[in-house]
Amino acid sequence: MATYLITGGNRGIGLTMATMLAARGESVVATARSVDALSPQARSLSGVRWVPLDVLDEGSIGALPGRLAAVGVSAIDVLVNNAGVSSTARSLAEVTAAELQRVFMVNAFAPILVAKALRGMIDAGSRRLIVNISSQLGSITNNDGGSSYPYRGSKTALNQMTVSLANELRPCGFTCVVAHPGWVRTDMGGQEAPLSVEQSATQLIALMDRLRPTDSGRFFNYDGAPMPW
Ligand SMILES: NC(=O)c1ccc[n+]([C@@H]2O[C@H](COP(=O)([O-])OP(=O)(O)OC[C@H]3O[C@@H](n4cnc5c(N)ncnc54)[C@H](OP(=O)(O)O)[C@@H]3O)[C@@H](O)[C@H]2O)c1
């Protein structure tokens, strides 16, 4: 049994990963912006410990180790930085500094700040694995559509910072990767998406099970195939 911390567990891919990992007997801690206002599915989930985390709030990220300690967590084996937001600001005309800052804070800065806050707890774990959920839209190589400045840019920044994280923490035995979950039918992905949350989460979990230190610094598709930067 390993201890997983999943951010953004209230719905979507994060909720389904938490559900599946708890069902196979892992120790699962999930975060939600408000543990008093969980979605009905999250509230009905047994075997998952909930801690509050709003990644737009640096204070909330800083409080995370103490909140984890309060629910009895002293070591984390796998951190999954899953919380993310999309943006309706797509064209140059729509983009604003405030929107860029909001989306970059949630999608790019927070995963690194959460890793910083939890470094000691992850160090105390057995796998020292950090999986940052990115997107194919963060791939510069695959950007033939343009636009979506906040979302694309934030995921590209997350990819770059994850490679830095991998390089810095490799000597300490950490494995840090980015993974694209596929285009998934969630509030973010919409109902046109080809993958169900179950298909995505099943394959992401299988990927996490296979990851080894030699994979650190890589960008994976949900099925384990390499993604182009
Ligand atoms: N769905 C896709 O097709 C797709 C494709 C590529 C990448 N992704 C990535 O996959 C991850 C999960 O996406 P999803 O489709 O499951 O999205 P989703 O259904 O919209 O769920 C997003 C989750 O992130 C949480 N969140 C948003 N802002 C937050 C904040 N400020 N602090 C803490 N938590 C916050 C949400 O919490 P609340 O419930 O409280 O709002 C929710 O639990 C994201 O990183 C996304 O960028 C998704």
The ligand as a Tripos MOL2 file, in Angstrom:
@<TRIPOS>MOLECULE
LIG
   48    52     1     0     0
SMALL
NO_CHARGES

@<TRIPOS>ATOM
      1 N1        -10.1470   16.8530  -19.5840 N.am      1 LIG1
      2 C1         -9.2330   16.8990  -20.5530 C.2       1 LIG1
      3 O1         -9.5280   16.6020  -21.7440 O.2       1 LIG1
      4 C2         -7.8190   17.2950  -20.2270 C.ar      1 LIG1
      5 C3         -6.8920   17.2940  -21.2870 C.ar      1 LIG1
      6 C4         -5.5690   17.6390  -21.0180 C.ar      1 LIG1
      7 C5         -5.1890   17.9480  -19.7140 C.ar      1 LIG1
      8 N2         -6.1140   17.9470  -18.7150 N.ar      1 LIG1
      9 C6         -5.6320   18.2660  -17.3610 C.3       1 LIG1
     10 O2         -6.0700   17.2770  -16.4620 O.3       1 LIG1
     11 C7         -6.2500   17.8390  -15.1480 C.3       1 LIG1
     12 C8         -7.6340   17.4940  -14.6320 C.3       1 LIG1
     13 O3         -8.5830   18.0230  -15.5560 O.3       1 LIG1
     14 P1        -10.1310   17.6350  -15.5320 P.3       1 LIG1
     15 O4        -10.5250   17.4560  -16.9280 O.co2     1 LIG1
     16 O5        -10.4060   16.5730  -14.5290 O.co2     1 LIG1
     17 O6        -10.7430   19.0380  -15.0460 O.3       1 LIG1
     18 P2        -12.0590   19.3860  -14.2050 P.3       1 LIG1
     19 O7        -13.0700   18.3290  -14.3250 O.co2     1 LIG1
     20 O8        -12.3790   20.7850  -14.6010 O.co2     1 LIG1
     21 O9        -11.5230   19.3700  -12.6970 O.3       1 LIG1
     22 C9        -10.5340   20.2730  -12.3040 C.3       1 LIG1
     23 C10       -10.1610   20.0180  -10.8550 C.3       1 LIG1
     24 O10        -9.1660   21.0090  -10.4930 O.3       1 LIG1
     25 C11        -9.6130   21.6650   -9.3140 C.3       1 LIG1
     26 N3         -9.1930   23.0660   -9.2220 N.ar      1 LIG1
     27 C12        -9.4390   24.0640  -10.1100 C.ar      1 LIG1
     28 N4         -8.9490   25.2200   -9.6170 N.ar      1 LIG1
     29 C13        -8.4030   24.9440   -8.4100 C.ar      1 LIG1
     30 C14        -7.7720   25.7130   -7.4040 C.ar      1 LIG1
     31 N5         -7.6140   27.0420   -7.5170 N.pl3     1 LIG1
     32 N6         -7.3060   25.0950   -6.2930 N.ar      1 LIG1
     33 C15        -7.4820   23.7610   -6.1430 C.ar      1 LIG1
     34 N7         -8.1030   22.9590   -7.0310 N.ar      1 LIG1
     35 C16        -8.5480   23.5600   -8.1620 C.ar      1 LIG1
     36 C17       -11.1380   21.6040   -9.3850 C.3       1 LIG1
     37 O11       -11.6730   21.8370   -8.1060 O.3       1 LIG1
     38 P3        -13.2220   22.3600   -7.9300 P.3       1 LIG1
     39 O12       -14.0660   21.1290   -8.1400 O.co2     1 LIG1
     40 O13       -13.2460   22.8950   -6.5560 O.co2     1 LIG1
     41 O14       -13.4610   23.3920   -8.9950 O.co2     1 LIG1
     42 C18       -11.3480   20.1840   -9.9120 C.3       1 LIG1
     43 O15       -11.2650   19.2570   -8.8540 O.3       1 LIG1
     44 C19        -6.0060   19.3400  -15.3230 C.3       1 LIG1
     45 O16        -4.6940   19.6600  -14.9350 O.3       1 LIG1
     46 C20        -6.1930   19.5680  -16.8070 C.3       1 LIG1
     47 O17        -5.4810   20.7020  -17.2790 O.3       1 LIG1
     48 C21        -7.4130   17.6220  -18.9390 C.ar      1 LIG1
@<TRIPOS>BOND
     1     1     2 1
     2     2     3 2
     3     2     4 1
     4     4     5 ar
     5     4    48 ar
     6     5     6 ar
     7     6     7 ar
     8     7     8 ar
     9     8     9 1
    10     8    48 ar
    11     9    10 1
    12     9    46 1
    13    10    11 1
    14    11    12 1
    15    11    44 1
    16    12    13 1
    17    13    14 1
    18    14    15 2
    19    14    16 1
    20    14    17 1
    21    17    18 1
    22    18    19 2
    23    18    20 1
    24    18    21 1
    25    21    22 1
    26    22    23 1
    27    23    24 1
    28    23    42 1
    29    24    25 1
    30    25    26 1
    31    25    36 1
    32    26    27 ar
    33    26    35 ar
    34    27    28 ar
    35    28    29 ar
    36    29    30 ar
    37    29    35 ar
    38    30    31 1
    39    30    32 ar
    40    32    33 ar
    41    33    34 ar
    42    34    35 ar
    43    36    37 1
    44    36    42 1
    45    37    38 1
    46    38    39 2
    47    38    40 1
    48    38    41 1
    49    42    43 1
    50    44    45 1
    51    44    46 1
    52    46    47 1
@<TRIPOS>SUBSTRUCTURE
     1 LIG1         1 GROUP 0 **** ****
